[in-house]
Amino acid sequence: MTNTVAELTLNNGVTMPALGFGVFQSAPEDTATAVQTALETGYRHIDTAAAYFNEREVGEGIRKSGVDRSEVFIETKVWINDYGYDQTRHAFEKSAGKLGVDVIDLLILHQPFPQEFEHTLAAYRGLESLLAEGKVRAIGVSNFMTEHLERLLAETDVVPAVNQIEIHPYFRQSGVQQTNREHGIVSQAWSPIGGITFYAGWGDNRASTLEDPTIGQIAQAHGKTPAQVMLRWHLDQGRSAIPKSIKPDRIAQNFDVFDFALTTEELSAIDALDTGNRGGPEPASINLATHGAEIPEA
């Protein structure tokens, strides 16, 4: 394994490790150890969210790792309950306080919240003010579809650096990725190996990308696992990917993807697996009535 960690340069010049470590659905009691393990393995990008309710443990894991804060790229997300100009500025204070940091590297809006998009716009303007003050190094969005992005771009000043969306071989979201590319926005994959497609209770598609024969053949050709091939697919196509695990061997395996590359034919074969079926919830369906969650103070 090479120690080279692929980096992406964001549209404001900030560099971000392309491969991040995610903590979605990681219980607080598991999170600190998992983050510490990830950083000791070599990850330098940690992705969390206020609505994961484990930012405090992420901060603890970073401190326990002994890796200098300046070497760790921290990304977190503002939940819809905290949308609004002043509310979002306060959401930064809550997240920074829990993480135990003064500056957050990338702060993004977690959902488009189209039913109350004026609140979304006000929240994004709050992010713009935090960026101007140097409290965050980059700002972005998550789960924004093309129509949400176009409205945001028309009514705000700073182009998002990142749009974190569901992307895996069975759900590529090619149209949103194209919109991101046109505006210099990095596409960042959550559920990058398709895990969401077989979480109980999520979506109707229970097929596991890990058992896909095409991916399996490519993995065999490279002496890698299907998960490693899928992560390489993201990296080779210029995306950021955020795998998650609390198992030390899986954490290490997911990071061991820097010593091979996929051929054009292999990338195309994986692209062809797209089913068009979303595994996670429809972004437009996320609202306060169904997904509201009060975010505690720091």
N, C-alpha and C positions, 0 to 999 in steps of 0.2 A: 504494500500500500504506500502510495506517495503521500507526503504531508501537504501537498498543494491543495488548498481549498479554493475552489472556483469562486471568484467574486464578480458581482454585477455592479456596474456604475449606474446609479440612479440618475434621473433627469435633472437633478440639482447638483450633480458632481459627487455626492456622497457614495462611498463604496459599501456594499452589503454582501456578506457571504451568501452564495446562492443556496446552499443547503442549510436549512435551519432545523432546530429541534422543537417539536410541538408538545404541548401539555394539555390539549383538549381532552376532557373526560378523565384526566389523571386526578385521582383523589388527592386532596391536600397532603395527606400523610405520606403519599408516595412521591410527591412532586419534587421536594427538595433533594432527595437522594437521586432521583432520575436526572435532574438538571446537573447536579454535581458530577454524576457518572458521564453525562453527555460532554461536559466541558473537559473532563479528564480524558475522554476519548479523542477529543480534537474539535468538536463543534465550537463555533464562536458566534452563533446566531441563535437566540432563544425567542420563541414566539409564544405569547400568552394572551390573555384578554381579561378585562374586568369581570365579564360574565362567566369566566371559568372558576372564579372564586379561589384562585390559587396563586395570585401575584405575590403575596407575602412569602410563600414557600419558594417561588422562583427566585426571589431576591436572596433568600436564605441559602439556596443551592449554589447561586453564583458566589456568594461570600465564602461558603465552605470549600468551594473548588480551589480557592487560592489563585485563580486566574485574575489578573488585573482587570478592573472595571473597563479600562480603556480598550481592552482587547475583545470585549463582549458586545455584540450588537443586540440590543434589547428592543423587541417589537411587542406592542400591546394594543388593545382595541377599546374604544369607547362604546358602551352599550346604549340602546335606544332610550332608556329611561333618563340618560344624562345628555340627550340632545338639546341644543340651544346654545347660544353664544356663551353666556356666563356659566351655564351648567357644564358645558364641555371643557371650558377652562378649569372649572373645579374638578372635573373628572380627571384631568391631568394631575392635579394635586393629590387626588386619592390614589391613583395608580403609582405615581412617583413615590409617595409616602410608603405604600406597601412594598414596592420593589426596593426601597432604600436607596434611591438614586436622585440626583438633581436634574439630570437630562435624560430624556427617553430618545433612543435613536430613531425609532419609527412609530408614530402614533396614527392609528387609522380608525375610521368609522366602521363599526362591525356589520351594519346592515343598511340598505338604502332607505328603508322605512317610507315607501312611496306614498302611503296614505297621509303622511304628515311631512311632505318633502320640504316645506318651509323650515321645519325644525332641523331637518337634515342639512339644509343650506346654512342655517345659522350655526349649527355644530361645526360644519366645515370651516366657516369663517373664524370660529373659535380656534380651530387647528391652525389656520393661517396666521393668527395673531401670536400663537405660541411659537410657531416657526420663526416669525419675525423677531421675537424676543430671545431666540436661542435656547428655549426650553426644550424644544424637540429639534432633531437634525433633519427629519424628513416627515412628510405626512402622506396619507393615502386613504384608501377605502377597501372594503371587503364585501363580496357578494353583490357588487354593482353590475347590473346588466347594461347593455349598450344604451338603452333609453335613459337609464339613471345617469350614466356617465355623461351623455351628451347634454342633459339638462344642467348637471353640476358644472361642466366646463363652460357652459354659456353664461352662468350666473356667478361664478367665482373667479379668482385671479390666479391661483397656483394650481398647475396641473398635478394631479396625484402622482406620487412616485411609484406607487404599487397598487394593484387591485388583487386582493387575495380571494380566489374563487375555487370552487370544486373543479379539479381537473385530474383525470386519470384515464387510462386507456379506454375504458368503457364510456367515458363522458368527457369529451375534449373541450366543449364550449368554444368551437373554432371562431364563431362570430364575435364573441366578446374578446377573445384573444386578439383578433384582427383589429378591433377598435382600440384595444390597449396599445398595440404596436403603432398604430397610426398617430397616437398622441404621445409616444415615448414613455408609456406606462409599463412597468414590469408586471407580467402575469405571474402570480405566486400561487402555487397549487396547495390547497388543503385537501386532505384525503388523497395524497399523491400516488398511493399504490392501490386505491380503490377500496380501502377498508370500509368506508361508509356504505358500500353496496351490500355488505353482509352484517352490519350492526342490526341486532334485533329491533324491530319497530321503525326502521328507517327505509322508506321506499318499498317498491314492489320487487325490485330486482335483487335476487339473492345470489346471483352468480359471483364467484370469487375470481378476481383477476389473477390471484396467486396460482390458480389451477388452470389458467388458460393455456392451451397447447402451443399456440404461437409464441407466447412469452416464454413458456417452458423450453421450447426448442432453441430460442435465442440465448436463454440463460445457459443451457447446456453447451452451446458453442463457445461461450466465453468463460466457462467454469465459474459462473456466478449464480446467484439465486434469482428467482423471478422478481422479488422486491428490489434487488439491486439493479436489475435491468430496467425496471420502471423508473427508478430514481435517475438513472443515467439518461433515459429518454427525455425526462424533463430538462436536465442540465444541458444535454446536447442540443436541445431546441431553444435554449436561452431563457428558460424559466427558472424561478426560484421554487424550491420544493420544501415542504414542512412535514416530514414524517414524524410520527410519535410512537413511543413505546416506553414502558417502565422496566423492561427486561434488559439487563446489561448486555447479554449476547446479541439481542436484536438491535439495541442502540449502536453497538459496535459494527454490526453487519451493515446497517443502514448508512454508516459513514464510510464504509470501505467501497467507495464507488469512483475513486479518482485515478484508477490504474487501468482503465479500459474505456473504449468509446464504441458506439454503435455505428454500423454502416448506414448509408442513405437508404438502402433496401430494408434494413431492419427497422429503422425509424418509420418508414412508410408502412411496413407490415403492422406495426403497433398502432399507427394512426388509423389504419383500416378497421380496427376493432371497435371503434366508436359506435355505441348503440343509440346515442341521443337521449338516453334515459338518465335523468338526474337521480342521484342516490339520496342526497340530503333534501331539506325542505326548500320549497320554492321561495326565493328571496322576497318576492312581493307579498308573501303571506305572513311574514314576520311583523307583528304589531304588538302594541302594549296589552291588548286584551288577551292575546294568546301566549305571548312570550315576555311580558313585562317582568322585570326583576330589579328590585332596588339594590343598588351597589353600595355596600357599607363604606363609611368613612375610613380613612387610614388609621 
